[in-house]
Amino acid sequence: MSMLYANLSPPRSRVAWPMIGALIGLMAVGGLFIASATLAKVGAVSPAWYRYEHVKQVVWYGLGTGLAVAVCAVNYRLMARWSVVVYWVAMLLLGAVLVVGTTHGWGARRWIDLGPFQFQPSELAKLAFVLMLANYLSRPVNELRRGRVFLASLAMSLLPFGLILLEPDLGSALVFVPVGLVMMFVAGVPTRYLWQFLGAVGLIVALILVDIFFAPPQWQLKLQPYQRKRLMVYFGVDFVPANASDTERQRALTEYRDASHNVQQALISVGSGGLTGKGWRQGTQNALGYLPRAVAHNDFIFSVIAEESGFVGSVVVLALYTVILFTGIRIAGQARDRLGKLLAVGVVALWFGHVFINIGMNIRLTPVTGIPLPLLSYGGTSVLCSLIAAGLLQNIQLYRDY
């Protein structure tokens, strides 16, 4: 049977062309605006052409497209048989990055240095988790009613959550729980388990926020300083302590301006774009460095797009993502087995989480995190995993009857 799955060639009429068109559109937009965001910082001595970020991004697009095509060549049911191996390899890499990972200025270990490039295990872990959980939940419906199945599914979510939280990378860690809950809900896990878990999570979050903002310093959770400041900025909490002296008040106000700078400049960038934008490479927020150049081409790429292409360009980007997400939902609805349905739902939930959180932090709907915008933010690992995820959706469409 394995050989049968491997050798059958599905008809080309099954190819989800709208999704492919949307992916190509996002890659074109990403290449153009990463160039706009990064060329502004080129100094008097320009690097070799192959060192430009937009050139490297195009290379990643090519490699990712090749991997997506390769993924389409193997029936997803065969890949699911290796889901346990892939999942634990990803967990081992998450553990390895805590030991040998590259440390950046803010103290986070998120990348493994492989010489010419850096690899971010958390991106691979997201795909491995979706594949593992989809395979586990594709069991008979009557088994899903057992509490141990829910607990095992929850453990699959919380293990990568905890390992990534230790890096620390709160944004990437938070993706696992909602994606897992969506997949469990679609699979048919009793909703009472899900509501009980959500209630517990809500209580814990409330206690954490009270601890962060109101507890004495010696009782507060040991968050990274930048994490605490981001949360305080998001919730509008005053940095100025009670009964502060003039010196302390001035220092607190300076810290608030520094912590909120990226968010404020991103909002200005989005708002200043108007209807049609200022034109490619004409965005003053980016060109003059008000939108920090270290993050303009990755975390805040949407702000660059909004400033230079305006409301029209922003809507085009959202429309491209909508095509991909709705195509994924349609593929999930047409899947002939539970595995294909759950795998498609997991990929759609993963993409939606990234799009919502990243664009949300650009317009202050969500706190600032390091979540990349799929195919638009600069980064090799993110691009490769995003295109592999799209390849999985195409695979489910192609092999639904095989």
N, C-alpha and C positions, 0 to 999 in steps of 0.2 A: 504493500500500500504506500509506503514511503516513496519508493521509486516512481509509483504512479503519480503522486502529488508533484514530485520534482520534475517529471517529464512533460506533463500536460501543459500546453500553451493556451492560455485564455484568449478569446477574441479581442482584437484591438478596439472593437466597438464599446468595450467595457471601460475604456480609459476615461477617467474623470477630467475631461479637457478644461472645463471652467476652473478647476482647482489648479491645474498646471499653468493656465494663463495667469491666474492670480499670483502664483509663486514667482513666475517670471517677472511680473510687474513689481512685486515687492523687492526682488533682487535688483532690478533696474533702479528703483527709487533709493534702495540702500546704497548702491555704489555711487550714485550721484551726490547724495547728501552727506555721506561719510567723506567724500572728496571735499565738499564745501566746508564741512566742519573741521577738517584737518589741514587743508591747504592754507588756511588763515594763520596757522601757527608756524609755518615754515619760515625759518630765519634767513639770514643772508647766505649761509652755506646750505644749499638744498641737498638732501640725501639722494642716493642713487634711486632711480625710478622704481626699483623693486622693493624699496623700503617704505614707500608711501602706504598708509593704511588702506586706502581705497583699492590699491593694486593687490595687496595681500587679501583683502576681503573678496575680490573677484576670484582669486585663486581658491579661496575656501568655498565660494559658490560652485566652482567647477568640481572640486573634490566631493562636496556634499551631494551634488547632482548625480555624480557617478555612484556614490553609496546608495542613494535613493533608488536608482535603477537596479543596482545589485540586490537591494532588499526586495524589489518587485519580482525578482527571478526565482525566489524561493517561497513556496506556499507558507502563509503565516501559521498554519497548524504545525508545520515542522519546526518553525522557530519557537513556538510555544513550548515544545518539548524540551528545549534548552533554557527555558526561562529561569529555572532554579540556579543553574550554573551562572547565567548572565547576572542575575540579581546578586549572588554572593561575591562574584568578581567585583561588581560595582561597590559593594559594601567594603570589601578589602581595600579598594582604591580610596574610599572615603576615610578609612582608618589610616592608610598610608600617608595621605595628604596632611594629617595632623602631626605626623612625625617628620616627614621629609619635604613637606610642601614649602613653596616659596612664600616668605613673609613680606607683606607690603607695609608701607609706612604707618597704617592704622592698626597694625598688629594682627591682621587676618591671614590665615593660611588657607588659601582656596585653590591654588594651582600647583601642579607638579611640573617642574622645569625639565623639559626634554631637549634642551639645547636650542635648536632654531625656533622652537615655539613652546608655548605652555599649554598644558592640558588641565581642564577643570572637571574633576570627577563628578561633581554634583549634577552637571548636565546629563552625563551618561546615566547616573543613578535614577534620574526621573524617568527615562525611557525603560530602564531595567525594571523599575517598580511597576510601571503600567503593564508591561508584559507579564510579569510575575503575578500580579493581582488579578489580571484578566484570566489567566490560565487557572488560578486557584478558584475563582468565583464561578467558573464555567461548569461547576459540578451540578448535579440534580437539584432542583428547587427545594425539595423537602429537606436536604442537608443544610441549606442556608438558614433554616430556622433554628439551628442549634447555636447556642451561645458561644461554643468554642470556635466555630467558624468565624463569627464576628470578631472574637478576641484575636484569633490568628491574623485576620485581615488587618485589624488595627495595629498589631505588632509589626506587620510588614510596612505600615506607614510610619510608625513612630521610630523605628530603627534608623532609617536614613534621616528622618527629622532631627533626631538627637545628635547624630554624627555631624551633620552639616551645621547644626546650631553651635557645636563646639569650635567651628573654624575661626570666628563666628560668621555665619551668613544667614541672618534671620529671614531675609526675603525669600531665598531659595528654599529654606527649611519649611516655611509656611505653605508652600505649594503642595506638599505631599498630603497633608490631612484633608483639605477640601477635595482634591482629585480622588483620593481614596474613598471619601464619603459618597461622592457622586457615583462612582463605580459600584459601591455596595448598594446604593439605593436602586440603581438600574438593574442590578443583578437580582434583587428581590430579598435582600436581608431585611428582617422585620424592622419596621420604622421605629418601634419602641426602643430598640438598641441605639439607633442613630440619634433620636431625640434625647435619650439619657446622656449620651456622650456629649452632644452639643450643649446640654445644660451644664455639665461638669466643666466643659471648656469655657463657657461664658462666665461661670463663677470664678474659675482660675484667672482669666483675663482681668476681670474686675478687681480681684485681690491684688494682682500684679500692678495694675495702674494705681490703685490706692497706695501700695507700697512705694512705687516710684515717686509719686508726686507729693505724698503727705507724710510718709513715715520718716522718722529721724535718720540721718545719714548712716548711722551704725547698723540700722535694721534693713536698709535698702538692699535690693538684689544687686549683685555685682555685674551690672551691665558695662559694656564698653562706654567710655564717655561720649563718643559720637552717637551711639545708639540712644542713650538717654536724652541727649540734646535734640535728636531728630524727633523723638516722641513728644518732647516738650513743645517743640515748634509746631508739630502737627496739631496738638490739642490746645495750642494757644496758651500754654502755661507760662506765667511770668518768671523770668530768670532772676528777678531781683528778690533777694530774701527779705523777710520781715525785719524791721528795725535796722536796715542796712545803712552803713555810713555812706557819705558821698563817694568815697573811693570805691567801696564795694558795689555801689549802685552803678557807677560808670563802668566798672569791669564787667558786671553782669549784662549791661546793655550792649557792650562790645561783643561779648560771647554770643548773645542772642542774634546780633546782626551777622556774625560770622556763621552761625549754625543755620540761619534762615536764608543765607545769601543765594545758594543754588536754587532753592524753591522760588524765591522772589524773582530772580532773573529768568527762570524758566517761564513763570507766569507772564512776565513782561514780553518775552519772546513770542509766546503763543498769542497774546493779545495784540501785539504790534503788527502782526502779519496782515490784519485786515481781511478783505475778501479774496484777493488774488496774490498777496504776498509782496515782498520787496524784490524778488528775483533771485535766481540761483547765484550764490556767493555774494549776495548784496545785503545779507542780514547783519545789521550793525551790532546786535547783541553778541553774536558769535565772532564777527570779525574784530571787534574792539576788545574782546576778552571778558565782557561782562558775564556772559555765560561761560563758566570755567572750561578752558580748552581740554583739561584732563578728562572731563566727563561729557563734553558736548557730543562726541561721536559714538558714545555707547549708552549710558543711562539716560541722557537727555537728547537723544537724536530726534525725538518727536518734536521737541521745541524748535530745533533748527528747521525741520520740515515745515512746521506751522508758520514760522516767521518768514521763510523765503517763498513758500507756495500758498500761504494764507489758508482761509477757510476751505477753499476749493481743494487744495492739495491735501489738507487734513481729511476731508470727506473721502477723497479718492483712496487714501491709505486705509481708512476704516472700511470702505467698500470692499477692498481687496481682502482684508481679513474676514469680512462677513462672508464672502464667497467661499473661502476655505472652511470656515466654521460650519456653514450651512451644508456644504458638500459633505463634510465629515458626519454631520447629523443624518443626512440622507443615506450615506453609506452604512451607518449604524442601523438605521431602520430597515434597510434592504438585506442586511446580513442574514444568512440562512442558519447560522449557529450562534450559540451564546458567546463563544470565544470571540468571534469576529465582532459581534455587537459590543461587547465590553471593551475590547481593544480599541475600537473606533471611539467609543465614548471617553475612554481614558485619554486618548490623544487630543480630542476636541477640548476636554476640560483642561488639559495641560496648556494648550495654546491659548485658550480663553483666559486662564489665570495670568499668564505672562502679559498678554495684551492689556487686560484690565488694570493690572497693578502698575505696569510701566507707564501707560498713558495717564493713569490716575495720578501718579506721583508728579507728572509734568504739569498737571492742572490742579494739584493739591487736593485731590479726592482721596488719596492714600498716602501713607508716610513714605518718605524716600527710602528705597531699598536698592540692592544691586541686581534687580531682576532685568534681564535683557529683553528688548523688543524683538520678537522673532524675525530674523532675516534683515532687520534694519539696523540693530545695534552692532557695533564692531565687535568681533570676537570669533575665533575659529571654532572652538568647541560648541558654542551656541549655534552657529550656522550649521555645522555638521549634524548635530542632534535634531535641529528643527527640520532639516531636509530628510533625515532618516524617518522622523515621525510622519512627515507627509508621504514618504514612500510606503510606510505601514498602512496608511489609509488607502492608498492606491492599490496595495496588495490585497486588502480585504475586498475591494471592489472587483478586482480581477479574478480572484479565486473563490468567490462566494459559492459557486456551484461545483467546485472541484475538490 
